[in-house]
Amino acid sequence: MVNNFLDPIQVSYPILTGRKFVLGSQSPRRKTLLEGLGIVPLVKTNDMDETIPSHVLPHQAPEFLAKKKASHFLSTLQEDELLITADTIVIIDHKILGKPANKEEAIATLSQLSGHMHEVVSGVCISSRTTTHSFSETTKVYFRTLSLDQINYYVDQFAPYDKAGAYGIQEWIGLVAIEKIEGDFYNVMGLPVGKLVAELEQHFPLI
């Protein structure tokens, strides 16, 4: 039987086997991607001020926030647990596009992305009780020119108010709008899982 990449699997890759993972994120997409690796994480959430200081550049912001999120969970982390925290932002013309607060902002954001290239940057922090390691990944996404009807349909049907850049690449908009991407597809979903596994192997090897 062949598993769909988003279906939870029962057997983990060796570097993941026997480890307990904590996901410090309320993102259902990150949880789903980890489950696709065979990880069933304990999910913890924390209301945190995600204000980005003025000295932090846009491309540095996701990793900054991922490390800041980690600091909120480290005191409760058990000895046999690994904590994963992450943040994803969309950048266009060197400016960060946040999550839209309402329909008008979602339409304005997608109109800005229409016909242009933007960057999706995810910062990830992996922590044990003794070690913390962080990294970031950037994917370039090229949008076709969208009609206002297409934008309105997507916003009305999918309400992308919890998504940076007002869209989810795995949804209808990804089928219609994406001309091409350069980089990790799953990074655009919110977690560069390939690099995550590579970083785990390098910095958190099994003893």
N, C-alpha and C positions, 0 to 999 in steps of 0.2 A: 504494500500500500504506500502510495506517495503522498506525503504531507504537503498541503498548501503552505507557502512560506509564512503565512500569518496564523496558521493553526498551531496551538501549543503542542510540543512533542514531549515524549516521555524519557528520552535518552539524551544526555548532554554530551557535548564535545568534552574530551578529558580535562582540559584546563578549567572547565566549569563544574565538573562532577564533584559532588560532595561539599560544595561550598554554599553558604547561605548568603543570599544577596538581599540588600535593602535598597529599594528605589525611593529616593527622596523627591518624588514628583507626583503630581496629580494627573499627569498626562496619560490618557488611556492608550495613546499611540505608542508611547515609550514602553509601557507595560506589555503591549501586544508584540512589539519587536523583540523584547527580551524573552518572551515566551516562545517566540519563533526560534530562539537559540537553545531552548530547553531550560531556560531559567524561569522559575516561578518565584518572583520577588515578593518580599514583604513590603507593602507600600505604606509609606509614611508621608504626611503632608505637614506643612508649616506655613502659616501666613507670614511672609517676610517682605520687608520694604525692598522693592526691586529698582529703586532709583539708581541711576548710573551716574557716578561722579563726573564732573566736567573734564577731569584729566584723563579719563578712560576713553580711548578711541573706539569708534563703532565696532571694528573687527576684534577688539579686545574684550568688548562688553560681555559676550556669552560666557567666556571662560571665567571672567571676574565674577559673574553672577553664580555660575556653577560652584565655584569655590566658596562663595558666601553662603549658598544654600547648604553646602556640606557642613559648614561650621555650626549650623543649627541642630544637626543630628549627631555629631560626633560624641557628645557626652553620654548618649544612650546606646551607642554602638557596642555590641557584644564582641568578645575576643575572636569568635569564629565567623564574624560577619564582614562582608564587604559592602560598602555604601556606594551607590551610583547616583550622582546628581547631574543635572544638565540644564542648559538653557539654549534656546534657538531664537535667532533674530533674522529679519530680512533687511537687507541694505540696498538702497538704490541711490545713485548719485551721492555716495558717501553719507547718506542719512538713514537713520533707523526708522523702519515702518513698524509700529507697534500693533497690538491687537485692536481691532476696531471696537468702539464703544457702542455703535448703533449701525443701522442700515446705511445711513448717509455716509458714515466714515468708511464702511466696507466698500461701498460703490466707488468712493473717491480713491481708495487705496488700489482697488483692482483697475480702475481707469488709469492710474499712474503706472501700474505694471504693464498694462496693455501695450504690445508692440515694442517692448524694451527688455533688456537683460537686467536681472537683479542677482544679488548674491544671498545665499542662505548660509548662515554661519551658526554652527552648534559648538558650544563649549561643554566639555564633560569633565567631571572630577570623580576619581575613584579613590576611596579612602578605606583604610583599615584603622585600627586603634593606634597604630604606630607609624603608618605611612600614608601620605597623600600625594597623588599624581594627577595632573590635569593636562588637557590638550584641547585643541579645536580643529574643526574641519570646515572647509568652505566648498560650496557647490554653486556653480553658475547656472541660472535658469533663464531660458529665453522664451518669452511669451509671444505668441502670435497677437495680431491686433484683434481685439474683442469688440463686438458690438455692444451697445448699451442693453439690448434685449438679452444677450447672453449673460452679461454681468448681473442684471436684475434677476434673471432666472436662478442663477447659482446662489445669490445671496438669499433669495426668498425660499429656496428649497433646502439649502444646507446650513444657513445661519452660521457663518464661519467666524463667530465673535470670540472664540477661544483660541484662534490661530494667528500667529504672527504673519503679517502680510495679507491677512483676510482670505487665506485659501489653504486647502489641504490637497497636496499633489495626488493623493490616492483617491480623490473624489472626482466627480464629473468634470470639474474644471481642469483637472490634470489631463483628461482624455481630449479635451477640446482646445485648451490654451497652450499646452507645452509644445513648442517647436523643437527644442532640444535642450539637453542638460549636459554640463561638463562637471563630472564628479560623482559623488555617491548619492544615488537616488534616495536611500533610506535616511541620509542626513537631512534631506528636505522634509521628511516625515517627522524629524525631531531627534534622531539618534543615529550616529554613524556606527552601526553595529560591527562592520568589518574592522574598522580601526579600533573599536572598543576591545574586540577579542585580541588583536595584535598587541595593544597596550597592556592588557591583562597578562599575556604570555611574557612580555618583556619585564614588566615592573612588579607583577604579583605571581611569580612562578610557584607551582606546587612544590612543596618540600618533600 
